[in-house]
Amino acid sequence: MPQNGMFHEEHSVCPSTAAKTRKIKTIVAQSRFYIKFVIFAAGANSKAGRKHIKTNLPDMTKNTDPGFAGILALKEKQASQLLQFEEWAAAKDWNSFHNTHYDWWMFPVDKPSSHGFAWTVMEEEVQQLKQDPEYIGNYLRGVELLLLAWGWNLQEEKLLENPDPSQTWHNWPIRLHKCGSSLLLFGFEKEFNSVKKYAQHLIQKGEDFSYNGRDLSELFRN
């Protein structure tokens, strides 16, 4: 992470990243067959999931939709994606953060998406995930790296003073909104306030926060 406002390559990946990377690879490899099966099943139900987008789940405290990928699949998808995040950060390949889709499993929310309810988490799923220290550590690391890709220090709540050229805002208000909404859902107020401060910086610059006819800046204005 940046020190004294400066960004150094060695701080883009935490000291224990090598060990964590090996562990993540092992976990992903051990569960690969199961996850492929679950994701295939979720994909097979994607049309059904989309049909549910405009309806309420019977129990809004739990994702009971048949297209839900499941807690284990969500954890494994996140671990696999974080491994990519770490590789991109180590290589200073910030454009991969900007050009890749991953919001659904890295920053899950309690609303359906283009994937239906496949990666949606309600109160019960959130509580299950919060009981897993490794998942939560990966979750917050994912937020940290996403904000680094935009040139923002999550912990210090400020812009990097010497970012790489591609460590900058790339007009993804929906991604910032999902990240902020997910942090609120999981109860990470401190991290949300940092994301909010970055969003307010963008708003003050006149950046457009509209998406599909919605003003996404409302989440960050109060």
KOLLUMSE-672655 format. One record per atom (N, C-alpha, C): atom name; z, y, x. Coordinates in pm, 1 decimal. Example, Ala and Ser with C-alpha at 12.3 -4.5 7.8 and 13.67 -1.06 7.14 Angstrom:
BEGIN
   atom         zz         yy         xx
      N      780.0     -569.0     1319.0
     CA      780.0     -450.0     1230.0
      C      780.0     -330.0     1320.0
      N      708.0     -225.0     1285.0
     CA      714.0     -106.0     1367.0
      C      787.0        3.0     1290.0
***
This chain:
BEGIN
   atom         zz         yy         xx
      N        0.0     -119.0       84.1
     CA        0.0        0.0        0.0
      C        0.0      123.9       87.6
      N      -39.3      239.2       35.7
     CA      -45.5      361.1      114.0
      C       91.7      402.7      162.1
      N       98.2      456.0      280.3
     CA      219.0      514.2      336.8
      C      188.3      657.2      373.7
      N      280.1      749.3      330.2
     CA      259.4      891.2      358.9
      C      123.3      937.6      309.8
      N       82.2      882.5      192.4
     CA      -44.3      925.5      134.0
      C     -166.5      864.5      196.2
      N     -152.8      783.7      299.9
     CA     -267.1      726.7      369.8
      C     -288.0      583.6      324.5
      N     -414.8      544.2      317.6
     CA     -445.6      406.1      279.7
      C     -489.7      331.5      404.3
      N     -422.9      219.1      428.5
     CA     -456.8      137.2      543.6
      C     -497.9        0.5      496.1
      N     -595.8      -57.7      561.9
     CA     -647.2     -186.8      518.2
      C     -538.6     -292.5      512.3
      N     -445.3     -290.6      608.7
     CA     -346.1     -396.3      612.3
      C     -251.1     -388.9      493.8
      N     -248.4     -274.4      424.9
     CA     -160.5     -261.5      310.9
      C     -230.8     -294.2      181.0
      N     -359.0     -327.9      183.8
     CA     -428.2     -363.0       60.5
      C     -390.0     -501.9       14.9
      N     -334.8     -583.1      104.9
     CA     -289.7     -717.7       70.8
      C     -148.4     -733.5      122.5
      N      -55.0     -776.0       35.5
     CA       85.4     -786.1       75.3
      C      104.8     -895.4      179.1
      N      216.5     -889.3      256.2
     CA      238.1     -983.3      367.0
      C      233.1    -1128.8      327.3
      N      277.2    -1158.9      205.6
     CA      280.7    -1299.8      165.2
      C      152.7    -1345.1       97.2
      N       47.4    -1264.1      105.8
     CA      -75.3    -1295.9       32.7
      C     -135.3    -1428.5       76.4
      N     -135.5    -1457.7      206.5
     CA     -196.3    -1582.2      254.9
      C     -129.1    -1703.3      192.1
      N        6.2    -1700.9      190.8
     CA       79.0    -1812.9      131.2
      C       54.5    -1820.3      -17.2
      N       54.3    -1703.0      -84.1
     CA       29.8    -1701.3     -227.7
      C     -110.1    -1749.6     -259.7
      N     -205.4    -1710.9     -174.5
     CA     -344.3    -1752.0     -196.7
      C     -357.4    -1902.4     -189.6
      N     -292.2    -1964.2      -89.1
     CA     -296.6    -2109.9      -78.3
      C     -234.4    -2175.1     -201.0
      N     -123.4    -2117.7     -248.6
     CA      -55.9    -2173.7     -365.1
      C     -141.9    -2161.2     -488.4
      N     -204.2    -2045.5     -505.4
     CA     -291.1    -2024.2     -620.9
      C     -407.0    -2121.7     -618.8
      N     -468.4    -2140.2     -500.0
     CA     -580.2    -2233.5     -488.7
      C     -537.8    -2374.4     -526.8
      N     -416.2    -2413.8     -483.4
     CA     -366.4    -2547.8     -515.6
      C     -346.6    -2564.0     -665.1
      N     -284.1    -2462.6     -727.4
     CA     -258.8    -2468.6     -871.0
      C     -389.2    -2475.9     -948.4
      N     -483.7    -2390.9     -909.8
     CA     -611.5    -2388.4     -979.6
      C     -684.2    -2520.6     -965.0
      N     -681.9    -2577.1     -842.8
     CA     -750.1    -2704.5     -819.5
      C     -688.1    -2816.2     -901.4
      N     -554.1    -2819.7     -908.1
     CA     -485.2    -2925.9     -980.9
      C     -516.0    -2921.1    -1129.5
      N     -537.0    -2802.2    -1182.2
     CA     -556.2    -2789.5    -1325.9
      C     -701.0    -2765.3    -1366.0
      N     -793.3    -2774.3    -1270.9
     CA     -931.6    -2736.6    -1297.6
      C     -992.4    -2813.5    -1415.2
      N     -969.4    -2945.0    -1418.2
     CA    -1029.6    -3023.7    -1526.0
      C     -974.2    -2980.3    -1661.1
      N     -841.0    -2962.3    -1667.1
     CA     -779.0    -2923.4    -1793.7
      C     -830.1    -2787.4    -1838.8
      N     -837.4    -2693.6    -1746.3
     CA     -877.8    -2559.3    -1783.1
      C    -1022.9    -2557.1    -1829.0
      N    -1109.3    -2632.4    -1760.8
     CA    -1248.0    -2637.3    -1804.2
      C    -1257.3    -2688.4    -1947.0
      N    -1175.7    -2788.6    -1977.2
     CA    -1176.9    -2844.7    -2111.8
      C    -1130.2    -2741.7    -2213.3
      N    -1018.9    -2670.8    -2183.2
     CA     -964.2    -2573.7    -2276.8
      C    -1060.4    -2458.6    -2298.5
      N    -1118.1    -2407.6    -2188.3
     CA    -1210.2    -2295.5    -2201.1
      C    -1336.4    -2337.1    -2275.0
      N    -1380.3    -2463.0    -2251.9
     CA    -1494.7    -2514.0    -2326.6
      C    -1462.1    -2516.7    -2475.2
      N    -1342.2    -2562.2    -2507.5
     CA    -1301.9    -2569.7    -2647.5
      C    -1293.9    -2430.5    -2708.5
      N    -1240.0    -2334.9    -2629.5
     CA    -1232.1    -2197.2    -2679.0
      C    -1370.7    -2141.1    -2700.7
      N    -1462.6    -2174.1    -2608.5
     CA    -1599.8    -2128.2    -2623.3
      C    -1666.0    -2188.8    -2744.9
      N    -1636.7    -2315.7    -2769.6
     CA    -1694.2    -2382.5    -2885.8
      C    -1646.3    -2318.4    -3014.2
      N    -1527.0    -2258.8    -3006.1
     CA    -1471.1    -2194.4    -3124.2
      C    -1496.7    -2043.9    -3125.6
      N    -1578.6    -1995.0    -3032.2
     CA    -1595.5    -1850.6    -3020.0
      C    -1650.9    -1788.2    -3147.7
      N    -1744.7    -1858.5    -3212.1
     CA    -1798.7    -1804.6    -3336.3
      C    -1691.0    -1798.3    -3442.7
      N    -1609.9    -1904.6    -3446.7
     CA    -1499.4    -1904.6    -3543.1
      C    -1401.9    -1792.9    -3511.2
      N    -1376.9    -1774.1    -3377.9
     CA    -1285.7    -1668.1    -3336.1
      C    -1335.4    -1532.4    -3380.6
      N    -1467.8    -1509.5    -3365.9
     CA    -1522.7    -1381.0    -3406.2
      C    -1509.4    -1360.9    -3556.6
      N    -1516.2    -1469.2    -3632.7
     CA    -1501.0    -1457.7    -3777.4
      C    -1361.3    -1411.2    -3814.3
      N    -1264.2    -1437.7    -3725.3
     CA    -1125.6    -1401.9    -3754.4
      C    -1093.5    -1258.7    -3713.6
      N    -1184.3    -1191.4    -3644.9
     CA    -1152.9    -1060.8    -3587.5
      C    -1103.3     -962.8    -3693.1
      N    -1160.6     -966.3    -3813.2
     CA    -1124.1     -869.4    -3915.0
      C    -1013.2     -921.5    -4007.5
      N     -953.0    -1030.9    -3972.3
     CA     -847.0    -1086.9    -4055.5
      C     -716.9    -1088.9    -3977.9
      N     -606.8    -1106.1    -4048.5
     CA     -476.3    -1116.3    -3985.2
      C     -442.1    -1261.7    -3961.3
      N     -375.6    -1288.9    -3850.5
     CA     -326.2    -1423.5    -3828.1
      C     -210.8    -1449.3    -3925.0
      N     -193.7    -1574.5    -3968.8
     CA      -85.4    -1606.0    -4063.0
      C       50.6    -1562.6    -4010.3
      N       76.1    -1583.3    -3882.8
     CA      203.2    -1545.6    -3821.5
      C      173.3    -1447.9    -3709.6
      N      199.7    -1320.5    -3732.9
     CA      161.6    -1218.8    -3635.7
      C      251.9    -1216.3    -3513.2
      N      353.8    -1302.0    -3508.1
     CA      437.9    -1310.2    -3388.9
      C      388.3    -1419.8    -3294.9
      N      287.4    -1494.0    -3336.4
     CA      235.9    -1604.0    -3256.5
      C       85.6    -1618.0    -3278.6
      N       11.0    -1645.1    -3171.8
     CA     -132.8    -1665.4    -3183.4
      C     -158.7    -1808.9    -3229.4
      N     -187.4    -1823.9    -3356.6
     CA     -215.4    -1955.8    -3413.6
      C     -363.9    -1976.8    -3439.2
      N     -445.5    -1883.9    -3388.4
     CA     -589.3    -1896.3    -3410.2
      C     -643.0    -2020.5    -3338.4
      N     -733.2    -2097.1    -3402.4
     CA     -787.2    -2218.1    -3338.2
      C     -866.7    -2190.9    -3211.1
      N     -910.9    -2067.4    -3193.3
     CA     -986.0    -2034.4    -3072.9
      C     -901.1    -1991.7    -2955.2
      N     -767.6    -1985.7    -2972.7
     CA     -677.5    -1944.2    -2864.8
      C     -686.4    -2041.7    -2747.7
      N     -710.0    -1988.9    -2627.7
     CA     -725.4    -2073.7    -2509.0
      C     -594.3    -2142.7    -2471.1
      N     -481.1    -2078.7    -2499.6
     CA     -352.3    -2138.5    -2467.3
      C     -285.2    -2073.1    -2347.4
      N     -153.4    -2087.7    -2339.9
     CA      -74.1    -2026.4    -2232.9
      C     -117.1    -2077.8    -2095.1
      N     -133.3    -2207.9    -2081.1
     CA     -168.9    -2263.6    -1950.7
      C     -305.0    -2213.0    -1904.8
      N     -401.3    -2210.7    -1995.8
     CA     -534.4    -2161.8    -1960.7
      C     -529.0    -2015.2    -1920.2
      N     -447.7    -1936.3    -1989.9
     CA     -432.9    -1794.9    -1957.3
      C     -374.2    -1776.5    -1818.5
      N     -272.4    -1856.1    -1786.3
     CA     -210.5    -1847.2    -1653.3
      C     -309.2    -1884.3    -1543.9
      N     -385.0    -1990.2    -1565.9
     CA     -478.0    -2036.4    -1463.3
      C     -595.5    -1940.9    -1447.5
      N     -641.8    -1886.1    -1556.8
     CA     -751.2    -1788.6    -1549.7
      C     -705.6    -1664.7    -1473.7
      N     -582.1    -1622.2    -1500.9
     CA     -527.2    -1507.0    -1430.4
      C     -514.0    -1535.3    -1280.8
      N     -460.9    -1654.0    -1246.2
     CA     -440.8    -1688.6    -1104.8
      C     -573.0    -1691.8    -1030.4
      N     -674.8    -1748.3    -1092.9
     CA     -806.3    -1755.1    -1030.9
      C     -864.5    -1615.9    -1011.4
      N     -847.8    -1529.5    -1112.7
     CA     -900.2    -1393.2    -1102.9
      C     -826.0    -1312.3     -998.2
      N     -694.4    -1330.3     -990.3
     CA     -617.1    -1257.3     -890.3
      C     -660.4    -1295.6     -749.8
      N     -694.8    -1420.3     -731.0
     CA     -744.3    -1463.9     -601.0
      C     -868.1    -1382.9     -562.4
      N     -955.9    -1359.9     -659.5
     CA    -1072.9    -1274.8     -634.9
      C    -1030.4    -1131.5     -607.0
      N     -933.9    -1081.4     -683.6
     CA     -884.5     -945.5     -661.6
      C     -840.0     -927.1     -516.8
      N     -761.8    -1022.4     -467.9
     CA     -709.6    -1012.9     -331.7
      C     -823.0    -1014.3     -229.6
      N     -921.6    -1098.2     -252.9
     CA    -1036.5    -1105.8     -161.9
      C    -1114.5     -975.0     -162.3
      N    -1136.1     -918.5     -280.4
     CA    -1207.5     -791.2     -289.8
      C    -1130.5     -679.7     -218.9
      N     -999.0     -674.9     -240.5
     CA     -917.5     -570.0     -179.0
      C     -917.5     -582.8      -26.8
      N     -904.3     -706.0       22.4
     CA     -902.9     -728.1      167.4
      C    -1034.9     -684.8      231.0
      N    -1144.4     -704.6      157.3
     CA    -1277.3     -668.0      208.1
      C    -1315.0     -523.6      174.1
      N    -1223.3     -452.9      107.1
     CA    -1250.4     -317.4       57.4
      C    -1374.6     -314.7      -31.2
      N    -1391.2     -422.4     -105.2
     CA    -1503.5     -433.2     -198.2
      C    -1458.8     -383.1     -335.5
      N    -1433.4     -254.6     -344.3
     CA    -1378.3     -196.6     -466.9
      C    -1479.6     -197.4     -581.4
      N    -1607.7     -197.7     -548.1
     CA    -1708.9     -198.7     -653.6
      C    -1703.9     -326.0     -736.8
      N    -1656.1     -435.5     -678.4
     CA    -1643.8     -558.1     -757.1
      C    -1539.1     -542.3     -867.1
      N    -1436.6     -461.8     -841.1
     CA    -1339.3     -432.7     -946.3
      C    -1406.2     -357.0    -1061.4
      N    -1497.5     -266.5    -1025.4
     CA    -1561.2     -182.0    -1125.7
      C    -1668.7     -255.7    -1205.6
      N    -1731.1     -354.5    -1144.2
     CA    -1849.8     -415.5    -1204.0
      C    -1828.5     -554.9    -1262.6
      N    -1704.0     -602.4    -1264.1
     CA    -1674.0     -737.4    -1311.7
      C    -1587.8     -729.9    -1437.4
      N    -1606.4     -825.1    -1527.0
     CA    -1528.0     -830.0    -1651.0
      C    -1410.9     -927.4    -1634.7
      N    -1291.9     -880.5    -1666.0
     CA    -1172.4     -963.7    -1650.3
      C    -1053.8     -914.2    -1733.3
      N    -1071.5     -805.4    -1806.9
     CA     -959.6     -741.6    -1876.6
      C     -882.4     -838.1    -1965.4
      N     -953.7     -928.4    -2033.4
     CA     -892.5    -1011.4    -2138.3
      C     -778.1    -1097.2    -2085.8
      N     -794.6    -1156.9    -1968.2
     CA     -689.7    -1245.0    -1915.3
      C     -602.1    -1178.3    -1809.8
      N     -647.8    -1068.0    -1752.3
     CA     -563.4     -998.7    -1654.6
      C     -465.5     -902.3    -1722.4
      N     -508.5     -841.3    -1832.3
     CA     -425.3     -744.4    -1903.4
      C     -429.5     -776.7    -2053.2
      N     -374.2     -892.1    -2091.7
     CA     -385.3     -936.7    -2230.7
      C     -311.7     -844.3    -2327.7
      N     -369.0     -830.0    -2445.5
     CA     -310.7     -746.5    -2550.5
      C     -300.4     -827.2    -2679.4
      N     -241.6     -766.5    -2781.1
     CA     -220.0     -836.1    -2907.5
      C     -328.5     -806.6    -3010.5
      N     -446.8     -772.4    -2962.3
     CA     -560.6     -744.9    -3049.6
      C     -677.1     -837.2    -3010.7
      N     -760.2     -873.5    -3106.0
     CA     -877.5     -956.5    -3073.8
      C     -980.5     -877.4    -2995.7
      N    -1074.1     -947.9    -2934.9
     CA    -1178.7     -885.3    -2854.7
      C    -1312.4     -950.8    -2887.4
      N    -1409.8     -929.7    -2801.4
     CA    -1538.9     -996.3    -2819.3
      C    -1524.6    -1147.3    -2805.8
      N    -1412.7    -1192.9    -2750.4
     CA    -1383.2    -1335.8    -2738.8
      C    -1300.2    -1384.7    -2857.6
      N    -1292.8    -1304.6    -2961.5
     CA    -1206.5    -1341.2    -3072.8
      C    -1060.7    -1333.9    -3030.2
      N     -983.1    -1437.8    -3063.9
     CA     -842.0    -1442.7    -3027.1
      C     -818.0    -1535.1    -2906.9
      N     -923.8    -1566.5    -2832.5
     CA     -911.8    -1662.3    -2722.1
      C     -806.2    -1621.4    -2620.5
      N     -796.3    -1491.1    -2589.7
     CA     -703.8    -1444.7    -2485.9
      C     -600.2    -1348.2    -2541.6
      N     -584.5    -1346.2    -2673.3
     CA     -488.7    -1257.3    -2738.3
      C     -347.8    -1315.1    -2729.6
      N     -249.7    -1228.3    -2698.8
     CA     -110.6    -1272.5    -2692.9
      C      -26.8    -1192.8    -2791.9
      N       52.9    -1264.9    -2868.3
     CA      146.3    -1202.8    -2961.3
      C      286.6    -1208.9    -2900.1
      N      385.4    -1172.6    -2979.5
     CA      523.5    -1164.6    -2930.0
      C      570.5    -1295.2    -2865.1
      N      540.6    -1407.5    -2929.6
     CA      588.7    -1534.7    -2876.6
      C      523.2    -1567.9    -2742.6
      N      392.3    -1543.8    -2730.9
     CA      323.2    -1572.0    -2604.5
      C      373.0    -1479.4    -2493.8
      N      396.2    -1353.0    -2529.4
     CA      446.2    -1256.8    -2430.5
      C      580.6    -1303.1    -2375.0
      N      670.4    -1347.2    -2462.7
     CA      801.2    -1391.6    -2417.7
      C      791.5    -1516.1    -2329.6
      N      700.9    -1606.6    -2363.3
     CA      679.6    -1724.6    -2279.6
      C      629.7    -1685.0    -2141.9
      N      535.0    -1595.2    -2138.4
     CA      477.2    -1552.7    -2010.8
      C      579.4    -1477.4    -1926.4
      N      664.3    -1399.2    -1989.7
     CA      764.2    -1321.9    -1915.9
      C      873.0    -1410.3    -1854.1
      N      883.2    -1533.6    -1901.3
     CA      979.3    -1627.1    -1844.1
      C      926.9    -1694.2    -1717.2
      N      802.0    -1666.3    -1682.6
     CA      740.2    -1724.9    -1564.1
      C      731.2    -1617.8    -1455.0
      N      821.5    -1618.7    -1357.1
     CA      822.8    -1514.5    -1253.5
      C      690.7    -1505.4    -1176.9
      N      627.6    -1619.3    -1153.5
     CA      501.6    -1616.6    -1079.4
      C      392.3    -1546.9    -1159.4
      N      386.4    -1576.6    -1288.0
     CA      286.4    -1510.8    -1372.4
      C      309.1    -1359.8    -1373.3
      N      433.8    -1318.4    -1390.6
     CA      463.2    -1175.7    -1398.5
      C      435.1    -1106.0    -1265.3
      N      467.8    -1173.5    -1154.3
     CA      435.5    -1116.7    -1023.5
      C      285.8    -1098.0    -1007.4
      N      209.5    -1197.4    -1050.2
     CA       63.2    -1187.7    -1044.1
      C       11.3    -1078.8    -1137.1
      N       72.1    -1069.2    -1253.4
     CA       31.7     -968.3    -1352.3
      C       45.4     -827.2    -1294.5
      N      161.7     -798.0    -1238.4
     CA      185.2     -664.5    -1183.7
      C      101.7     -638.7    -1059.1
      N       76.4     -744.1     -981.0
     CA      -11.7     -728.5     -864.7
      C     -153.6     -695.7     -910.3
      N     -195.9     -756.2    -1019.6
     CA     -328.2     -726.2    -1073.8
      C     -339.7     -581.1    -1116.2
      N     -235.0     -529.1    -1181.2
     CA     -233.6     -388.5    -1220.1
      C     -240.0     -299.5    -1096.3
      N     -161.1     -334.0     -996.3
     CA     -156.9     -256.5     -872.0
      C     -294.6     -248.1     -805.9
      N     -363.5     -361.1     -798.9
     CA     -494.3     -364.0     -733.3
      C     -600.6     -292.4     -815.5
      N     -592.9     -305.5     -947.7
     CA     -687.6     -232.4    -1032.4
      C     -674.8      -82.4    -1009.5
      N     -550.9      -33.3    -1007.6
     CA     -530.8      110.9     -987.7
      C     -571.2      153.5     -847.5
      N     -549.8       66.7     -747.7
     CA     -598.0       97.9     -612.3
      C     -749.9      115.5     -612.0
      N     -819.2       33.4     -688.4
     CA     -965.6       43.6     -694.5
      C    -1008.3      177.8     -751.2
      N     -921.6      237.5     -832.3
     CA     -949.5      370.1     -888.0
      C     -891.1      482.2     -801.7
      N     -830.2      445.8     -688.7
     CA     -776.7      547.6     -599.3
      C     -638.6      597.2     -636.8
      N     -558.6      513.8     -704.6
     CA     -425.8      554.8     -750.4
      C     -320.0      459.2     -698.2
      N     -210.5      515.4     -647.8
     CA      -97.7      436.8     -599.7
      C       -1.0      415.9     -715.7
      N        7.5      292.6     -765.8
     CA       87.7      263.2     -883.9
      C      235.1      293.8     -862.7
      N      290.5      252.3     -746.8
     CA      433.1      270.5     -721.6
      C      469.5      417.4     -697.4
      N      386.6      486.0     -620.1
     CA      417.3      624.3     -585.4
      C      366.4      724.9     -687.6
      N      290.4      675.5     -785.8
     CA      241.7      757.4     -896.4
      C      161.8      879.1     -847.7
      N       68.1      851.5     -758.6
     CA      -14.6      961.6     -708.8
      C     -147.5      908.4     -656.6
      N     -241.9     1000.1     -641.4
     CA     -371.9      964.8     -586.7
      C     -360.1      931.2     -439.1
      N     -447.1      841.0     -392.0
     CA     -456.1      815.2     -248.8
      C     -518.7      937.2     -183.1
      N     -467.2      975.4      -68.0
     CA     -518.0     1094.6       -1.2
      C     -648.2     1068.8       72.9
      N     -666.7      947.9      121.7
     CA     -788.8      915.0      195.3
      C     -848.8      783.8      142.9
      N     -892.6      782.4       19.0
     CA     -949.6      659.5      -36.9
      C    -1087.9      631.5       19.8
      N    -1130.4      507.8        9.4
     CA    -1267.9      475.2       41.4
      C    -1357.5      539.5      -63.9
      N    -1484.6      561.2      -31.9
     CA    -1574.5      627.0     -127.9
      C    -1578.6      560.6     -265.3
      N    -1564.7      428.0     -269.8
     CA    -1573.1      357.5     -398.1
      C    -1437.6      341.8     -466.8
      N    -1331.7      393.4     -404.7
     CA    -1199.9      392.0     -469.2
      C    -1186.7      516.8     -555.1
      N    -1249.1      511.7     -671.2
     CA    -1253.5      628.0     -758.3
      C    -1275.5      584.4     -902.2
      N    -1259.4      675.7     -994.7
     CA    -1277.3      648.2    -1136.3
      C    -1424.0      612.6    -1163.7
      N    -1444.4      509.0    -1246.0
     CA    -1579.8      462.8    -1276.7
      C    -1606.7      457.0    -1427.3
      N    -1547.0      551.0    -1499.7
     CA    -1576.8      566.8    -1642.3
      C    -1553.3      439.4    -1723.4
      N    -1434.3      381.5    -1705.4
     CA    -1393.7      264.0    -1781.9
      C    -1270.9      298.7    -1866.1
      N    -1281.7      390.0    -1964.2
     CA    -1163.2      425.2    -2043.2
      C    -1106.4      306.7    -2120.9
      N    -1192.5      214.6    -2164.4
     CA    -1143.0       99.4    -2239.3
      C    -1059.9        8.5    -2149.7
      N    -1096.6       -3.7    -2022.7
     CA    -1019.1      -85.8    -1929.8
      C     -883.7      -22.4    -1901.6
      N     -881.2      107.1    -1881.1
     CA     -755.3      177.6    -1857.6
      C     -666.2      168.7    -1981.6
      N     -727.4      179.7    -2097.7
     CA     -653.3      170.3    -2223.4
      C     -594.6       30.5    -2241.0
      N     -672.8      -74.0    -2210.9
     CA     -622.3     -211.0    -2221.4
      C     -507.4     -234.5    -2123.5
      N     -522.9     -184.3    -2003.4
     CA     -417.9     -200.7    -1902.3
      C     -288.8     -134.2    -1949.5
      N     -300.0      -10.9    -1998.7
     CA     -182.9       60.1    -2047.1
      C     -120.1       -8.0    -2168.3
      N     -203.6      -51.5    -2260.9
     CA     -153.9     -118.7    -2380.6
      C      -83.0     -248.8    -2344.5
      N     -138.1     -321.7    -2248.0
     CA      -78.9     -447.3    -2205.1
      C       57.6     -423.4    -2140.3
      N       66.9     -320.6    -2057.5
     CA      194.9     -288.9    -1993.6
      C      302.4     -256.1    -2097.6
      N      264.7     -182.5    -2200.7
     CA      359.2     -151.5    -2307.4
      C      400.0     -278.2    -2381.7
      N      303.2     -364.8    -2409.4
     CA      330.3     -489.2    -2480.5
      C      428.6     -576.5    -2403.2
      N      414.4     -579.3    -2269.3
     CA      501.4     -661.8    -2185.2
      C      630.6     -589.5    -2146.4
      N      643.6     -464.5    -2186.3
     CA      768.0     -392.2    -2162.6
      C      782.8     -330.8    -2025.1
      N      670.8     -306.1    -1955.3
     CA      678.7     -247.0    -1821.6
      C      659.9      -95.3    -1832.2
      N      766.2      -28.1    -1871.0
     CA      759.3      115.7    -1897.2
      C      731.8      196.3    -1770.7
      N      795.0      159.2    -1660.3
     CA      775.5      233.3    -1535.8
      C      629.8      229.1    -1493.3
      N      570.6      110.7    -1495.0
     CA      430.9       96.5    -1454.1
      C      338.8      167.4    -1553.3
      N      372.9      159.0    -1682.6
     CA      291.8      230.4    -1782.3
      C      294.0      380.5    -1755.9
      N      410.3      434.1    -1723.0
     CA      419.9      578.1    -1698.5
      C      333.2      620.7    -1581.0
      N      320.9      534.3    -1481.0
     CA      232.7      564.9    -1368.0
      C       86.9      564.9    -1413.4
      N       49.3      463.7    -1492.6
     CA      -87.8      456.9    -1545.5
      C     -114.0      578.1    -1635.2
      N      -15.8      614.1    -1714.5
     CA      -27.8      731.1    -1802.4
      C      -49.9      858.6    -1721.3
      N       22.0      870.7    -1611.1
     CA        7.2      989.1    -1526.4
      C     -134.4      996.1    -1468.6
      N     -188.6      881.3    -1430.0
     CA     -326.7      878.5    -1380.3
      C     -423.8      917.2    -1491.6
      N     -401.9      862.6    -1611.0
     CA     -488.4      895.0    -1724.3
      C     -483.9     1044.6    -1755.4
      N     -365.4     1102.7    -1750.5
     CA     -352.9     1245.6    -1777.4
      C     -424.6     1328.7    -1671.4
      N     -422.6     1280.5    -1548.7
     CA     -499.2     1346.2    -1442.5
      C     -648.6     1345.9    -1476.5
      N     -697.8     1233.2    -1525.5
     CA     -839.3     1222.7    -1563.1
      C     -871.7     1311.1    -1683.2
      N     -780.6     1314.3    -1778.8
     CA     -800.7     1395.7    -1898.3
      C     -808.4     1543.3    -1861.6
      N     -720.9     1584.9    -1771.1
     CA     -720.5     1724.1    -1727.0
      C     -850.0     1759.8    -1654.2
      N     -910.9     1660.0    -1591.1
     CA    -1039.0     1681.9    -1522.9
      C    -1155.6     1687.4    -1621.8
      N    -1128.0     1652.2    -1746.8
     CA    -1233.3     1654.7    -1847.8
      C    -1308.8     1524.2    -1862.2
      N    -1253.0     1413.5    -1810.2
     CA    -1319.3     1283.8    -1823.8
      C    -1321.4     1240.1    -1970.7
      N    -1429.2     1175.9    -2008.3
     CA    -1449.1     1133.3    -2146.4
      C    -1374.5     1002.7    -2172.6
      N    -1286.6     1002.2    -2271.7
     CA    -1209.7      883.8    -2307.6
      C    -1254.3      825.4    -2441.9
      N    -1373.6      859.2    -2485.6
     CA    -1422.1      805.1    -2612.3
      C    -1486.0      668.4    -2589.5
      N    -1466.3      579.2    -2688.2
     CA    -1522.7      444.7    -2679.1
      C    -1545.2      393.0    -2820.0
      N    -1671.0      365.8    -2851.5
     CA    -1707.2      316.1    -2985.1
      C    -1649.5      402.1    -3097.3
      N    -1659.6      532.9    -3078.1
     CA    -1613.5      625.5    -3181.0
      C    -1464.7      651.7    -3182.2
      N    -1390.0      593.4    -3087.6
     CA    -1244.7      613.0    -3080.7
      C    -1207.9      701.6    -2962.5
      N    -1103.9      779.9    -2980.2
     CA    -1051.4      860.7    -2870.6
      C     -936.2      783.8    -2806.6
      N     -963.4      719.0    -2693.4
     CA     -863.3      633.7    -2629.1
      C     -756.7      714.6    -2553.5
      N     -779.1      844.4    -2541.3
     CA     -682.3      927.4    -2468.2
      C     -551.5      941.3    -2544.5
      N     -551.0      912.1    -2675.7
     CA     -430.1      929.8    -2755.8
      C     -312.0      849.6    -2702.0
      N     -340.4      733.0    -2643.3
     CA     -233.9      648.0    -2589.4
      C     -156.5      719.4    -2478.9
      N     -222.6      811.4    -2408.7
     CA     -164.9      870.7    -2288.6
      C     -123.6     1017.2    -2306.5
      N     -138.6     1073.0    -2424.1
     CA     -116.6     1216.9    -2440.9
      C       28.3     1253.8    -2468.4
      N      108.2     1164.6    -2521.8
     CA      246.3     1199.1    -2557.9
      C      346.5     1159.1    -2450.0
***
